[in-house]
């Protein structure tokens, strides 16, 4: 049972399960982060979804230029999303897959490829020890947006969204 595992093992199991359940996470950083946050909260792991920009080796990879919209039908957003836990663990569940879909000359794609990480599972690190990746948090995703965003992740993966209670 997952509750018998230590917190890092719990995070690993939850991340693995999400990546298996949702093979299409490229470009779905907000949805996959909201789902991860929800599942971590269900095992009492305090966390939040951070929204912002990401630089790789000093070059912008994803630029947060405006807050995410809560308006229905507005799906375009240009920033990046990840999860931060209470002990400052940064969990980026979509980065390694998303980077693989970027052009081959992309700085982010080249860096992750050189590190042997391109297309792998989860980027998990202390938020201050990100080496060549610089995450810049601009806001936090409100819980009121989780349900429609997670439903979109299900649809993107050809799955039936769970029913809300």
Secondary structure, DSSP 8 states (H G I E B T S, - for coil): -GGGS-HHHHHHHHHHHHHHH-S--TT-HHHHHHHHHHHHHHTT--EEEEEEEEEETTEEEE---S----STT-----SEEEEEETT-EEEESSHHHHHHTS-TT-HHHHHHHHTT-TT-S-EEEETT--TTEEEEEEEE--GGGHHHHHHHHHHHTT-------
